[in-house]
Amino acid sequence: MRKAFHELKVGYIHGVEKEEVHEKQTSFYDLELHPDIEDGLDSMGFKNPTPIQAEAIPHILDRRDLLGIAQTGTGKTAAFLLPTMDRILDTPDNGKVKALVVVPTRELALQIDQATEGFGYYTGVSSLAIYGGGTGKEFDREKKALKQGADIVIVTPGRMLSHLNLGYVDLSELEFLILDEADRMLDMGFHQDIMRIASHCKKEKQVLLFSATMPEKMRRLAHDLLNNPVTVQLALSKPAANVKQSAYVLFDHQKDAVLVDILKRKKVESGIVFTSRKKTVNQVVRALRQAGIKCGKISSDLKQEEREEVMLGFRQKMIPLLVATDVVSRGIDIDSIEIVINYDVPPNEEDYVHRIGRTARAQRKGEAFTLIVPDDMQRFGRIEKLIERTVDKLDLPKGLGDAPRYDPERGKRRNSFKGRKPRNKFSHKKKPKGQYGKKR
């Protein structure tokens, strides 16, 4: 029988006075990490841990299972990588996998692999990213690397199961099973895959579960995987103050024209247009290219090599604009993004914070625009409630016609009629004359 969670709420949340935050601030040296890790942090310019790092790392070093709840951009990757590498440096090098990091997307797998290389530059800790796509030759390379062993292996669920099912992956010496962006994996339907991967790991392992949100299905997964865990939770931060938020209330047929108008007026050098459906990505790309706006796209329909090529072009600013689904609302770390446009209102309120958090990073300024059609008004109203502010609604460009009136209560009133007994169309009138009005 698993023990109940030991809840630990982090004091550094939105609304805490700055003086309190400074009193809690520590340096990485206070965490007593391995000197080789400290050298790597120094070379990368990292001095002070973020709140999630300062609270989570000591518990992980104490070998506690941990549930970490914090939004993207708070430093979760270092929160699990640094103590993991610290422990690996204290274990014999027997050529077997010591830590398995399971993530929802290829882009996040690559980003964590790169972070491992940076933090572990002076340690000799090896890492390997394994994800779907690629050729048979790529699969064979992954197979060889898994058989030879790597200290930290970062995987997407489907690809890892493909290797596990062939019987040559040895997880008998695994010390850490780490799930990052676990809520996103559950949204993508990976619950059973996660449990199957966990069943291949040795029983005496430390499990770290990181998530941006805590829906009920996350609680069930935590109950299944974690043993007497510490819960470190940061309240969802509001969007940074240097993100200027605006919205257009419009009809669906006006979306493309407004999008083109924004991008041409702003002369964007680096921006992201988010859609909620992958089929909409192609539609938006066509509209932008017809307007002479250069852009690339990211969706699950692209081959891995194509996705990597687009992301490289976007990072190098050869591609100024990226049209993508929420696959890049988390796990993309580019400081120079000037603008984020929500072509569709995101399905969840938290996703709005994640999306617009791609801009105004590293103390820069940024802008976020959202296109709101009538069916999305109620959802956007919930977003405004979450971020505790009313987003400015802008006038449509001239020549596009009238716009609908913004009414976040619209859907609620419509739904309030559901379940009522239909009204007889003659109930408010006298019975019609003729044979149907006669007594029988």
Steps between C-alpha positions, in 0.01 A plus 500: 500500500650832397528769763318828469671794333710730716395840364759777481376830362776732381475848640624671182172554313338783313422781737776438757681822585847535349664537843378153598632354176846648552514358851434152361748528214798265514795430274579173326794460738252473789357185341837320536503348154803317362788743425505395132131599472571832670775563242249439221250741657770766537602467136136542393455807722250342743533644853167461682245219472141574409237425769416156357871413490571628852210300645516181290875428481556434876208252508628320189848478652334348809364227268134594540245442225381841389201659330600840363226730374618816329436660164743502213787744523550457877812284473356150542760343269793599723293408807517133404819489290738649757424261790479209255852571372621550857381150593639346181845636581487309830411165339733251326525534122372158391384603152130476580219756486475691828217745422209483257327830416164457322362803313206565265679644194817469295575869542498472880716185485762687297486803727556289815783314327667833419449620859661180627805566284526856633453425870718190482782641288760440773346181640531243223133402549373362168154553353296375206177631345268239348187607315274393215556559131828461317622205295581139578861608521408745776312225686807275480716782641263535794500123552879489510517791744240341730686169503830674578330715762468872571466667839190705413261397223227744391214334312156544353262221613427332167862481387618365835237225496617400152848436644375340823280254311805366314655388829850648498448803727643442848340718769610278790727771642261791446511748789257765366176491302413861413182614324510857369191684372300203628166678462572554131583129456169406659317743270668322208376159621829359630379373841523131411834549325641669811384214723650242262834682501490514882437125514838440327689700766633350820272531803746690722521822300439865571209647303476870419181629343490855360190670365370848425144421612336256741179357350340189650672264255835637618406415859421143393834466320685639804320251725599212272867592466617694806582361843452740793592801286575857589284743301666825399246734343535852364179688435439573135676828430316771319641607162806718533427872536710576191263300275253742343174304460230590248213324324272536198136394521399388153322249282683194372519624140684814618785314672747473210470868408558612859796265538664634184433858608670445840809339349544760227458792743741353755763387246571196715852356503419214738147391591270201552141451383324235710207294377305243700470249215771366274274522192475876557881532477497438124209739450681781681828434318320526163339831598831648617697389195233637268546833681874483440593421863780248544423229757569143603275246670527239773246221542500126559444443127859604419788254492755540776769634265256762370406610852863532603579699186212741563596547867863564406392761244273663757773513766742654249230749386515373143130420554345804670163346579398158628144364468451219748271309731552487876786255442732803528310689773725317743854383457619773264759729652571795269550839663450721193135425414328840461139403445255216564165484322225263610321431172271282711419557865683218682280217633625537859554818698850391609601450137446872440764578764737243347451633148556867570785408732705427185549875461645765735763260630831604657361843598405586140168652398247312291145509364222246500185517284198269517228460236164437670202369304151482662531133597823577689371794707410298809838325493687829470296633790640217713851594385447860610379373837812284537745780416294746705478769236287610207692474174466805273266440205619678184294634209513300179696647208290714268315324222441171685142575598328486837627293791293303754457647847724339761284312747679243721163393645367408156555125521379478859159644414466277198586191704255597774212407267626144454284240666182712507179359364440637147232764486192421291504742209128566551517534879495880490229520237135413470436160345477529124158490345392217277474126548811481720341746745172313537409279791500132423 
